[in-house]
Amino acid sequence: MSARFKTLPTFISGFMKKVAFITGGSRGIGLGIAEHLAQKGFELAINGMRDEASVGEALTHLRSLGAEVIYCQGDIASSEARTVMLEKIKSHFGRLNVLVNNAGVAPKVRADMLEATEESFDYVVNTNLKGTYFLTQAAANWMIQQKNETADFEGCIITISSISATVASVNRGEYCVAKAGLSMTTQLFAARLGEYGISVYEVRPGVIKTDMTAGVTDKYDKLIADGLTVQPRWGFPDDIGKAVAAIAEGTFPYSTGQVFMVDGGLTLARL
């Protein structure tokens, strides 16, 4: 198919399908989100650090769910990469309705905060907080432009943070600081974008079984068995995907700036 026809809008029952950009969307929580958005009829732009051949299986799976999918390889910590990825989405789809800020990294070494290095802090914060902040800024400006051009444009921004935004883990302080910053980022952009009808939300997962938690499986198996969560199980990417899809569909139109907890009751105050 020629590039000319690839850029034509896709319609369902006479309506243009919405486009969602999911950072870190080729595995883990991001893939769980992408699956649910594909099933809800969204077209997808998937970001990841690996080359496209390495994520081919995930992309094929998402396409099998009925979505048109493009892959945007790049590091969200890079200003140049953020620009290139958004330009690719603009060139291919011509629009962006939903940004899901999901990409993130953990410290390469979990170290006591009295010993953690400045290098580790920069690595985590540059990706998880700074990269997300400025990607949101760029996407928000594009959404404002779309709103000014099309009165009925619908856009929203959903940031995946963590219970670490409020639950202290002294062996990964840089991660907690970054996630706390994302929580304020959500509030700031919600306040700024309200006049344009662009809603901004935070989804705060608990202990989720992904590649990132693979190294601490035994630890959390025991903690969960001992009552860490009200619901006695791990969370899964599917749990986050269901929540994000409900928000992206517009189920909560009067809740901008709010936090959606998906933690099995881990942060529920109990006696």
MINU-871529 format. One record per residue: residue in one letter; x, y, z of N, C-alpha, C in turn. Coordinates in pm, whole numbers, plus 50000, padded with zeros to 5 digits. Each point is the difference from the previous one (the first is absolute). Layout:
AXYZXYZXYZ/...
//
This chain:
M500854988150000499155011950000500885012450000/S499675010049922500835011949990499905008450126/A501045008450021500015008850118498805009349998/R499575003949879498875009149986498744994350065/F499764987249977498784993950055500174996150146/K501254997750045500214996650140499615011550092/T500115012349950499725011450086498545004150001/L499184993349920498585003350000499364995750131/P499045007650056499384996450126499244986749991/T499984992850111499264987550009498675002850069/F498944994149950498675002850055499354987150051/I499185001550103499144989250048498595005750006/S499094993849928498605004250000499875015049976/G500815005149908499915014149965500815009350087/F500644995050106500765008550090501494996749991/M500825010450005501434998149997500454993250128/K500824989849987500514993050117501025008650073/K499994999250130500965007450081501374993449995/V501035008350017501384995249998500605001750140/A500634989450049500665000450130501494997249983/F500815007850067501454998350003500384994750137/I500574988050005500344993550126501514998550009/T500615007050093501454998450017500264987350080/G501084993149962500294987250063498884990049977/G499435000249879498794992349974500194986249942/S501244995249990500234987249933500094988250096/R499965002750131500034989050096499495004950135/G499814990750092499615003550135498705007750008/I499985009950088498795008050021499595006949871/G500965005249925499685007049876499294991249900/L500434987549987499344990849908498604996650049/G499844998450130498664997750055499055011449968/I500515012250008499205011749964499674999949852/A501024997349917499814999949855498954989849958/E500024988350063499024989649967498585005050023/H499775006250113498645004550031499575011649912/L500935009049967499655011049911499714994849859/A500774990149955499734994049869498614993849997/Q499654993150107498694993750007498875010250005/K500305012150045498995010650006499925008049871/G500824996449900499905006549870500985011449976/F501025001350084501005010449980501054995549898/E500525009549923501224997749923501175002850094/L501144993549976501075000650098501345004249942/A500695008550074501425002649978500714994750124/I500884990549980500684993350110501455004450004/N500435004550116501405004050019500754989450078/G501274998449967500894991350075501445003049964/M500904994450078501435002249975500594989649904/R499394988249993500544989449915499705002949853/D500764993749909499725001949858498704992949965/E499415004049887498664995349965499944984949982/A501074994149949500004985549980499864992750133/S500555005750105499974993450132498625000550065/V499165009149954498655001150058498934995649901/G500424993349894499084996049895498844991650050/E500284990950092498934991250050498915008150070/A500415009750081499035008350071499195008549902/L500665005549899499305008349902499004991749919/T500414988049962499104991049927498784996550084/H500244997450127498904996850091499005011550008/L500515012350013499115011650009499215002049871/R500654997849888499305001249871498904989549987/S500244988350059498994989349993498745003750078/L500135010050088498845004750077499215010849926/G500455003349879499265009349915500575013949991/A501135002650066500565013450000501005001849886/E500055012149946501135003749916501105004450095/V501204994649981501075002150097501265004749930/I500615010650053501345003949956500934999350120/Y501284998349971500994999150107500885012349997/C500185006350116500815012050013501164997150094/Q501104995249944501164996850082500665012850048/G500375000450126500695011850050499995000950151/D500935007750050500165002250144499285012950038/I499004999250085499235011950034500855010150076/A501164995850051500895009550067500705009249902/S499924996949871500655007949896499025009749935/S500345012850001499155010149937499834997249851/E501074996349935499944997149857499094988149972/A500144989450081499174988149979498525003150021/R499695008250099498605003650024499415007249878/T500775009149944499545007449882499794990749882/V500944991049977499914990749887498784991050014/M499744995150120498874990950021498665007049975/L499855012150052498755007249979499815003649852/E501095003349932499915002949856499594987649922/K500464988350043499624987649933498504997450016/I499495002450120498574998350024499205009949916/K500485012349996499315010449923499994996549852/S501134995149950500104996549858499104988249965/H499934990150090499264987749969498505001450026/F499655004750118498595000750039499385013949983/G500855010250013499495013649989499315005250124/R500034992450109499295004050121500514992050119/L499735005250119500314993050124498935003850102/N499284990150050498945002350097500394996650143/V500834989750014500344995350134501514997750010/L500615006150101501394996950035499994992050128/V500634988249997500164991950121501484999950035/N500355007350105501385000550047500264987950089/N500604989949941500234987750074501484996550012/A500835004349905501414996050000500705004450127/G500824991150051500775003250120501094989950024/V500965003850080501114991250034500134999250151/A500574989050046500344998450141501495002650017/P500445002950120501455001350021500714987249956/K501155001649937500754988149958500454991850119/V500225006950112500364993450126499165006150110/R499304991550075499265005250114500995002750112/A500175012750033500985003750101499355008650108/D500464998250123499545008550110500175014649960/M499015008250029500045013949956501175007850059/L500624994950106501195006450054501254996849918/E499854990449909501144995849919499745001049849/A498775002549959499655000449859500765011349929/T500284997749872500845009349925499185010549926/E500665011149972499395010549920499714995049859/E500864991349950499814994249867498694992249993/S499724992150105498754992450004498805009350008/F500115010550079498905009750012499695006249865/D501055004549930499795006349870499384990449900/Y500454987550000499504989949908498494997950019/V499584998550124498594997350028499145012449979/V500435011350053499195012249993499925005449857/N501084999049924499995005149862498984992749914/T499844987050023499024992349923498615001150061/N499894996350127498684998650060499285013350021/L500745010550029499375012850031500245010549891/K501265003349973500285010649903499504996349861/G500304987849955499554995849868498505000149988/T499324995050102498544999749999499425014250003/Y500585008550080499525013950011500035007049865/F501124998949931500135007449876499314993249882/L499834986950006499164993449899498555004550018/T499575000850125498645004850028499825014349950/Q500995008350023499935013849953499815000649848/A500814992249928499925000149853498674994549951/A499554988850060498724994249960498845009350033/A500085006750115498945009350040499885011549901/N501115005349957499955011049903499394995449868/W500304987749959499394994749878498504998150020/M499614994850116498574998250028499265013350000/I500625010550056499385013249999499805004749856/Q501004997849917499895003749858498844992649934/Q499884987050029498904992249943498655005250049/K499945003650128498755005150057499625013249934/N500985008549974499735012949936499544998249855/E500464989249937499634997649861498694992349987/T499684991750101498804991749996499305000750134/A498885006550007499335002950127499654987450078/D499674989149928499584987950071501164990450026/F501245004749984501154991650031499974995850147/E500314987250024500064994850137501414995050027/G500605005250106501354995850035500144997950149/C500894991150039500304998250141501434994750016/I500525002150118501364995550034499904991750126/I500604988149996499954990750114501434996150034/T500405002650123501364996850044499964988550099/I500834989949972500124988650090501115003050099/S499635001850124501015002850102500254987350080/S499835000450130500264988450085499595003450142/I499734989850081499805002550142501265006150061/S501124998749930501265005950048499955015249999/A498955005949944499825014550009499775004350144/T499484990950083499725003450141500554989750098/V500344988049952500514989450088501534999949989/A500685002750110501455001649998500724986649992/S500924999149904500914988449990501415005650006/V500674998650113501275006850021501154994049918/N499754988549936501044994149914499805003449853/R499085009049972499845005149863499355013850006/G500685008650072499475013550022499795007749872/E500904998449903499885007349874498724996349927/Y499594987550009498764995449937498795006450066/C500015000550134498895006050074499885014949970/V501145006949994499995014349971499425002549861/A500404991949903499505001749863498494997749994/K499524989750067498564997049997499195010650074/A500545005350109499325011050069499925012249908/G501065002349923499995011049905498964998149891/L499794987749957498974997349899498605003050054/S499824997850129498705003050059499715014949994/M500995008250030499825014549989499895004249854/T500734993349912499905002949857498564998449952/T499344989650046498604997849964499135011750046/Q500195004450124499205011050051500265013049924/L501275002349967500355012349929499375000449861/F500154989149925499445000049865498484999750003/A499404993650100498545000350012499535014450019/A500685007450086499625013850025500205008849877/R501094997549928500325008549885499114997149879/L499614987449981499294996049878498484999950016/G499525003050118498564999750022499235009149907/E500555011649969499295009549913499824994849859/Y500804990049963499894994349865499184987149998/G499494996050114499224987650007500844987549987/I501305001050029500914988549995500214995150142/S499524988250030500074994650135501324992650022/V500475000450124501284994050035499814991550125/Y500534987949997499764990550109501304992950039/E499994994850121501114991650048499454986450040/V500654989649953499684986350043501194995250083/R499714995750122501074996650094499974985050032/P500804992149928500034985650024500694996450132/G499634988150050500684994450115501094990449955/V500034988350061501014989949967499504992149879/I500625002449885499564994149875501054990249949/K499544988549956500934989649952500445003449858/T501235005049986500595003749872501494996750002/D500685003249892501454998249996500685007950112/M499475011750030500635008750100499984993950139/T498984991850029499904994150134500484985550005/A500524995149887500434985949994501064996750105/G500875009550028501094997550093499585000150146/V498795004350028499535000550140498744991750018/T499824990049914498804991750006499854993150134/D501054993850049499924992850128499645009350115/K500605011949997499725009950106498525003450004/Y499435003049884498595004349998499044988350013/D500384988349955499184988150026499754998650151/K501075001550078499894998650145499205011550061/L500285012249956499295011550054498504999349971/I499654995949880498594998749965499334989050081/A500714989050017499474989150083499805004350144/D500825009550044499925004950138499035011850017/G499295003649892498965010250013500365013949950/L501045001149918500385013249947498845006949929/T499234992449923498875005549926498684994550056/V498955007849986498684995350043499554988449911/Q500205001749870499734989149907501294991949987/P499994987450046501244992650018500584994149871/R500425008749911500644995749876500835011349942/W500874996349907500715009949921499025007549910/G500375012149962499305006649891500624995749869/F499255001649892500494996149867499805011649903/P500785000149890499815010449900498555001449954/D499284989049997498595000349961499185008950093/D500345000150129499275008550095500195014749967/I501225003749964500275013949964499355003349865/G500054990549907499415002249869498515002950008/K499304992950085498565002350015499725014050052/A500795004550097499795013250057500285011049896/V501124998749930500375010249901498985000649887/A499534988449954499024999849891498715007050042/A499584997950124498785006650048500175015150001/I501185004550043500255014550003500085005549859/A500754993249912500205004749863498695000849923/E499064991350032498695000149933499155012150039/G500395006850108499235011550044498994996750108/T500244989150073499074995750103499965009650119/F501085007850018500085009150115500245014349953/P499015006149934500225013049938500115011750099/Y499604997750125500015010950099500984997050113/S501104993249966500964995750102501435003849966/T500195010549922501375003549961500875002850122/G501254995849990500965002050108499984989450108/Q499124990049985499834990250106500944988049986/V500204993450114500844988050008499104987750005/F500284990449914499294987250001500954989550057/M499654995050118500834989950067499674986149945/V501034992749960499844986249955501044991850074/D499754998050130501034994150086499504988950090/G498804995149971499494988950081499785003650146/G499915012950030499795004350138501285001050081/L501165000049932501275000550072500105012850083/T499575011249946500145012750072498785003650084/L499054990850010498845002250084500424999950146/A499665010650074500375000650141499234989550080/R500734991950075499374989250075500534999550143/L499164995850092500414997950139500294985450024/
//
